[in-house]
Amino acid sequence: MYTSSDQFYTEGGYHDSNPDWHQEESKFKASLVLDFIKKFHLPTGLVVEVGCGAGEILAEITKNISPVSVLKGYDISPQAIQIATKKAGPQLSYYLDDYSKLIDVKADLVLVLDVVEHIDDVYSFLRRLRDKGSNFIFHIPLDMSCRTLLKPHVLLQQRTSVGHIHYFTEETVLWMLRDVGFDVEYVTYTKPAVDLIKPGSFKQWFKKLLRKLSYSVNKKLSVKLWGGYSALILAKPVLHPNE
């Protein structure tokens, strides 16, 4: 039994349950970031990923970004950083540290991809993080849905297998970010991970078809009905009144 969510990562619990650190999803997530950089002309002089895990997302981004950019990944898991440092290069480095607690650092772009749902005191974490970047890309699972309300064991699976301890809707995500001092500039959805792979059975295929059809008719309603989608968000820190 862990006394804090941090221990699940620092003491190897997450690594034991997910030894590959979901690296198979990294290319897709990197493509989302690169699309945002291009779409919104985001500066990339220094790109930081908070909770970088095995570091594969930054490694993928490095292949497709200007060589003058510097990319740094931070994670509190020694097991993750041990894997990630093997991918380090001239542009890319990894650190065993909590970026939100560092002093006098500020990146042009901060990536927070599938992280906040794992943090005990997520409000304090986001407030610390807010002043450490000029632009932020968040990717946050929208686990709470009609389906998961009717089938709470789905949430329990998320809790035990991948360490989700907070469950969000789009509205609660946006309220939270605004509460802690972020200006949300753009929001879109990404598909459930299960929809990115070939269905292994007729049941999976049929569920995927239903989600696809409902999503084409009404995106917001489909997200609320089915769950499994995530919010991809571009945000900037709100300047304090005395600044």
MOJOSUL-V513222 format. One record per residue. RES is the residue in one small letter. NEAR is the number of other C-alpha atoms within 12 Angstrom. Layout:
res=RES near=NEAR
res=RES near=NEAR
This chain:
res=m near=9
res=y near=15
res=t near=11
res=s near=17
res=s near=29
res=d near=27
res=q near=21
res=f near=31
res=y near=34
res=t near=26
res=e near=20
res=g near=23
res=g near=26
res=y near=32
res=h near=28
res=d near=20
res=s near=18
res=n near=22
res=p near=22
res=d near=21
res=w near=32
res=h near=25
res=q near=24
res=e near=21
res=e near=27
res=s near=26
res=k near=23
res=f near=25
res=k near=37
res=a near=31
res=s near=24
res=l near=32
res=v near=41
res=l near=30
res=d near=20
res=f near=31
res=i near=28
res=k near=16
res=k near=14
res=f near=20
res=h near=15
res=l near=26
res=p near=26
res=t near=34
res=g near=24
res=l near=32
res=v near=44
res=v near=46
res=e near=48
res=v near=45
res=g near=43
res=c near=47
res=g near=45
res=a near=42
res=g near=47
res=e near=37
res=i near=41
res=l near=48
res=a near=37
res=e near=27
res=i near=36
res=t near=34
res=k near=21
res=n near=22
res=i near=28
res=s near=19
res=p near=17
res=v near=16
res=s near=25
res=v near=29
res=l near=39
res=k near=45
res=g near=45
res=y near=37
res=d near=35
res=i near=34
res=s near=36
res=p near=30
res=q near=30
res=a near=38
res=i near=32
res=q near=26
res=i near=27
res=a near=33
res=t near=27
res=k near=17
res=k near=27
res=a near=25
res=g near=19
res=p near=15
res=q near=27
res=l near=34
res=s near=32
res=y near=40
res=y near=32
res=l near=29
res=d near=25
res=d near=29
res=y near=34
res=s near=32
res=k near=22
res=l near=20
res=i near=13
res=d near=13
res=v near=23
res=k near=26
res=a near=33
res=d near=29
res=l near=41
res=v near=45
res=l near=48
res=v near=43
res=l near=37
res=d near=39
res=v near=34
res=v near=34
res=e near=36
res=h near=33
res=i near=29
res=d near=22
res=d near=17
res=v near=26
res=y near=25
res=s near=19
res=f near=28
res=l near=34
res=r near=24
res=r near=25
res=l near=39
res=r near=37
res=d near=32
res=k near=32
res=g near=37
res=s near=30
res=n near=40
res=f near=43
res=i near=45
res=f near=42
res=h near=39
res=i near=41
res=p near=41
res=l near=41
res=d near=39
res=m near=35
res=s near=29
res=c near=21
res=r near=20
res=t near=25
res=l near=20
res=l near=14
res=k near=17
res=p near=18
res=h near=15
res=v near=24
res=l near=30
res=l near=20
res=q near=16
res=q near=24
res=r near=22
res=t near=20
res=s near=23
res=v near=30
res=g near=32
res=h near=30
res=i near=29
res=h near=30
res=y near=34
res=f near=34
res=t near=32
res=e near=32
res=e near=21
res=t near=19
res=v near=34
res=l near=29
res=w near=17
res=m near=26
res=l near=35
res=r near=22
res=d near=20
res=v near=27
res=g near=26
res=f near=34
res=d near=26
res=v near=28
res=e near=22
res=y near=22
res=v near=23
res=t near=26
res=y near=29
res=t near=32
res=k near=31
res=p near=27
res=a near=21
res=v near=21
res=d near=22
res=l near=21
res=i near=16
res=k near=14
res=p near=16
res=g near=14
res=s near=11
res=f near=11
res=k near=11
res=q near=17
res=w near=18
res=f near=16
res=k near=20
res=k near=27
res=l near=18
res=l near=18
res=r near=29
res=k near=22
res=l near=17
res=s near=19
res=y near=24
res=s near=14
res=v near=13
res=n near=14
res=k near=24
res=k near=26
res=l near=21
res=s near=28
res=v near=37
res=k near=30
res=l near=26
res=w near=33
res=g near=38
res=g near=36
res=y near=37
res=s near=38
res=a near=37
res=l near=33
res=i near=35
res=l near=37
res=a near=33
res=k near=31
res=p near=31
res=v near=24
res=l near=15
res=h near=12
res=p near=6
res=n near=5
res=e near=6
